[in-house]
Amino acid sequence: MIQAVDEWAATSDEEVVAQIGPSGLKPLHLKYQQFLTPDEFTAYMDQARAIIAHAGMGSILTALQLQKPIVILPRQAALNEHRNDHQLATAGRFRETRGIHVAMDETELLAVLQNLNTLSASDGVGPYASAALITTIRDFIEGRSV
């Protein structure tokens, strides 16, 4: 993902900042750090016009809360990127959600990034579960659900 975004950044006027993890890759066309603190990560996301991430729930929820478009590229077990395909399931579940744009490989990622200006953002979500959800869970736990 980082290599594809770096290639796109070479042809874009966008300022791109990335957290690259323990990768040996040294991007040439974007600013990067191996790791960001949670506060730094959130600050960058808050300033961003759009977010590009793997299909982790933390990134997705933060993007939804900040009402930022997010492009997700799920990690895949078949490519030895993860231990299982839970991120594929996450991407499938959120594929039709406003503000979440799914790319299944680097080619799709680049195609989505070429249209960055047209990406929709979500209407936002709150930081806490709704009262209805809490009631439903409480009823289930206490044996009142059907």
C-alpha positions in Angstrom: 0.0 0.0 0.0 2.7 2.5 0.9 4.6 1.9 -2.4 1.3 2.5 -4.4 0.6 5.7 -2.4 4.1 6.9 -2.9 3.8 6.4 -6.6 0.6 8.3 -6.6 2.1 11.1 -4.5 4.8 11.6 -7.2 2.1 12.8 -9.6 -0.2 14.6 -7.1 -0.2 18.0 -5.6 -1.5 16.6 -2.3 0.7 16.6 0.8 0.8 13.0 1.9 1.8 11.9 5.4 2.1 8.2 6.2 2.8 5.9 9.1 4.7 3.0 7.5 5.4 0.7 10.4 8.6 -1.5 10.5 8.8 -1.5 6.7 12.2 -1.4 4.9 10.5 0.8 2.3 11.7 4.4 2.2 9.1 6.4 0.3 10.4 9.2 -2.0 7.3 11.3 -2.5 5.6 11.6 0.9 6.4 12.5 4.4 6.5 9.4 6.7 7.3 8.1 10.1 7.5 4.5 11.2 5.2 5.0 14.1 2.9 7.9 15.3 1.5 8.2 18.8 -2.3 7.9 19.0 -2.5 11.7 19.5 -0.3 12.4 16.5 -2.2 9.9 14.4 -5.5 11.6 15.3 -4.1 15.1 14.7 -3.0 14.1 11.2 -6.3 12.5 10.4 -8.1 15.6 11.7 -6.1 17.8 9.3 -6.4 15.4 6.3 -8.8 15.9 3.4 -9.0 12.1 3.0 -7.5 9.1 4.8 -5.9 6.0 3.3 -5.6 2.9 5.5 -5.9 -0.8 5.8 -9.3 -2.0 6.9 -8.7 -1.7 10.7 -11.7 -0.7 12.7 -9.8 2.1 14.6 -9.0 3.9 11.4 -12.5 3.4 10.0 -14.2 4.6 13.2 -11.9 7.6 13.5 -12.6 8.6 9.9 -16.3 8.3 10.4 -16.2 10.4 13.6 -14.1 13.1 11.9 -16.4 12.9 8.8 -13.4 12.3 6.5 -13.5 10.1 3.4 -11.5 7.0 4.0 -10.0 4.7 1.4 -9.4 1.2 2.8 -7.2 -1.5 1.3 -7.7 -4.7 3.4 -4.8 -6.8 4.4 -5.1 -10.4 3.0 -3.9 -13.6 4.6 -3.2 -15.1 1.1 -0.6 -12.4 0.6 0.9 -13.1 4.1 -0.2 -9.6 5.2 -2.3 -10.9 8.1 -3.1 -14.1 10.0 -6.7 -14.3 8.7 -9.1 -12.4 6.4 -11.0 -10.4 8.9 -10.1 -7.2 7.1 -11.7 -8.6 3.9 -14.9 -9.2 5.9 -14.7 -5.7 7.3 -14.2 -4.2 3.9 -17.2 -6.2 2.5 -19.4 -5.1 5.4 -18.6 -1.4 4.9 -18.4 -1.4 1.1 -21.8 0.4 0.7 -21.2 2.8 3.7 -21.1 6.4 2.7 -17.6 7.8 3.2 -15.8 4.4 3.1 -14.2 3.7 -0.3 -12.9 0.1 -0.7 -10.0 -0.9 -2.9 -9.1 -4.6 -3.1 -5.6 -4.2 -4.6 -3.1 -1.5 -5.5 -4.6 -1.0 -9.0 -8.0 -0.2 -7.5 -6.3 1.9 -4.9 -4.6 4.1 -7.5 -7.9 4.4 -9.5 -9.7 5.6 -6.3 -6.9 8.1 -5.6 -7.1 9.5 -9.1 -10.6 10.6 -8.1 -9.7 11.9 -4.6 -11.6 15.2 -5.2 -14.9 13.4 -5.7 -14.8 11.1 -2.6 -17.7 11.5 -0.3 -17.4 11.7 3.5 -19.7 10.1 6.0 -22.4 11.9 7.9 -20.4 11.1 11.0 -20.9 8.8 14.0 -20.7 9.6 17.7 -18.0 8.3 19.9 -20.4 6.1 21.9 -22.9 3.4 21.2 -26.6 4.5 20.8 -29.0 4.0 23.6 -31.0 1.6 21.4 -27.9 -0.6 20.9 -27.1 -0.5 24.6 -30.6 -1.5 25.5 -30.6 -4.4 23.0 -27.3 -5.7 24.3 -28.5 -5.4 27.9 -31.7 -7.2 27.1 -29.7 -10.0 25.4 -27.3 -10.4 28.4 -30.2 -10.4 30.8 -32.1 -13.0 28.8 -34.9 -10.6 27.6 -34.2 -10.9 23.9 -35.9 -13.2 21.5 
